[in-house]
Each structure stands twice: as structure tokens, then as C-alpha cells.
């Protein structure tokens, strides 16, 4: 059983749990799911990057859209000298659910 006294928040908690093959509740992650995850992450690790700032913006949009209203996130991007939200990002992250 996993040590549930450790934090279950943030990406590090998820990465640590995956590395152990355990979900955050301590239950085992099925091998087929771990294998698929490992395969896809290996492909991502080998992908050519276009630059750190592009990756930063992409992460800000992808994660920020879960927590921040569209107009606020768009203004935050502009204030930080990033490009504003694109129409396709707005449709994907803020479109009808």
C-alpha cells in the first residue's frame, strides 16, 4: 500500500504515483494502462521542441483554462507578453461543454 501521508496534489504527486505503478489512493494501476502511458510519454520525450517560451505558453493555456476565466487568462497572457488566446484554444477549452 502507498504512503498516503504524502501529498496528493500537483504534477509531482501524479508522476511519483505513476513511477510506483499506484494510483493516488494506493490501488495498483493496471499494466495495460501503464504500458500505454509509457509508450506515449516516450514518443513525447523524443519530440523536437520549438522553444521554452512556446511550451510555457502552451502549458499556461492548457492548465490555466481549468482554473481561470477566459477573459482573465487572455489578459494575463497579454500582460506577460505572450500571444493572446487563439480561436481554436477558446473553442477547445472554453467552448460548450
C-alpha positions in Angstrom: 0.0 0.0 0.0 1.2 3.5 -0.8 2.2 6.0 1.9 -0.9 8.1 1.8 0.6 10.7 4.2 2.4 12.1 1.2 0.8 14.9 -0.8 -1.7 14.0 -3.5 -1.6 17.4 -5.1 0.4 18.7 -8.1 2.1 17.0 -11.0 4.9 15.6 -8.9 2.4 13.5 -6.9 0.9 12.1 -10.1 4.4 11.4 -11.6 5.5 9.7 -8.4 2.4 7.6 -8.3 2.9 6.5 -11.9 6.5 5.6 -11.3 5.4 3.4 -8.5 2.5 1.9 -10.6 0.0 3.0 -8.0 -2.9 5.4 -8.1 -3.1 8.2 -5.5 -5.4 6.1 -3.4 -2.8 3.3 -3.3 -4.6 1.0 -5.7 -2.5 -0.6 -8.5 -2.6 0.9 -12.0 -3.4 -1.8 -14.5 -0.3 -2.9 -16.5 -2.0 -2.2 -19.9 -2.6 1.4 -18.8 0.9 1.8 -17.6 2.3 0.4 -20.8 0.3 2.7 -23.0 1.3 5.7 -20.9 4.9 4.7 -21.1 4.7 4.3 -24.9 3.1 7.7 -25.4 5.4 9.5 -23.0 8.5 8.0 -24.7 7.3 9.4 -28.0 6.7 12.8 -26.4 10.2 12.7 -24.9 11.6 12.3 -28.4 9.6 15.1 -30.0 11.6 18.1 -31.2 10.8 21.2 -29.2 10.0 24.7 -30.7 11.3 26.6 -27.7 10.8 27.0 -24.0 8.5 30.0 -24.2 6.2 28.3 -26.6 6.0 25.3 -24.3 5.4 27.7 -21.3 2.5 29.3 -23.1 1.0 26.0 -24.1 1.1 24.8 -20.5 -0.3 28.1 -19.2 -3.2 27.8 -21.6 -3.9 24.1 -21.1 -3.8 24.3 -17.3 -4.9 27.8 -16.8 -8.1 27.2 -18.7 -9.1 24.8 -16.0 -8.8 27.4 -13.3 -9.1 30.9 -14.8 -11.9 32.6 -16.7 -11.3 33.1 -20.5 -11.1 36.9 -20.4 -8.8 36.8 -17.3 -6.4 34.2 -18.8 -6.3 36.1 -22.1 -5.4 39.4 -20.3 -2.8 37.6 -18.2 -1.2 36.2 -21.4 -1.1 39.7 -22.9 0.3 41.2 -19.7 3.1 38.7 -19.8 3.8 39.5 -23.4 2.5 36.1 -24.7 0.2 35.9 -27.7 -3.5 36.0 -26.8 -5.7 33.0 -26.8 -6.3 31.6 -30.3 -9.9 31.0 -31.6 -9.2 27.2 -31.6 -8.0 27.3 -28.0 -11.0 29.3 -26.9 -13.3 26.8 -28.7 -11.5 23.8 -27.2 -11.0 24.9 -23.7 -14.0 27.3 -23.2 -16.5 26.0 -25.8 -19.8 24.4 -24.9 -19.3 21.5 -22.5 
